Amino acid sequence: MRAAEAALVALAILNIVAFAAFGFDKARSQRKGQRVPERTLLLLALVGGTAGAYAGRSAFQHKTRKQPFVMRLHAVAALQVVALVGLAWWRG
């Protein structure tokens, strides 16, 4: 497997994990169990699981009204867009 393919597989797995973390946290919140820390959910998004985080948020209707969290997730996504644009510009 080439490095690019391995990176795509890792990114896909990371997004699946982020999606699942939102589902798990939603289930735990409904059962009053131990929750996934918001910091963990945001970290999963930051390291590449943003699409999975947004998909999980939507699919499970979870963390949709909690404004500080929503703003932080949007900030993570914006930072990633800026980084990708910067990388594309740098590589020419």
Phi, psi and omega in degrees: 000132179286163182300318180296320179293318179297320179296320178293320178296315179298319179295319178297315179298318179299319179290325175295318178296317179298315178302312181296324180297321177293319177295317179297315181295322178297315179297318179294324180293324179289332181260006180060035179268184179290129187268161171281125180300142178303324179302320179293316179299317179291324179294320176300320177294315184300320183276007173129000182262028183299315180298318177295323178295313179295320179295318179294319178302316181288312184297321184260002183047054186237136179063032182271336182251356182275092190303317179301320180292314181301315180297320179293320178295317176297322179295319177299313180297318179296318178299319179293321177297314179300317180297318179294318177296316178299318179295317179297319179294317182296320181283347174078000000 
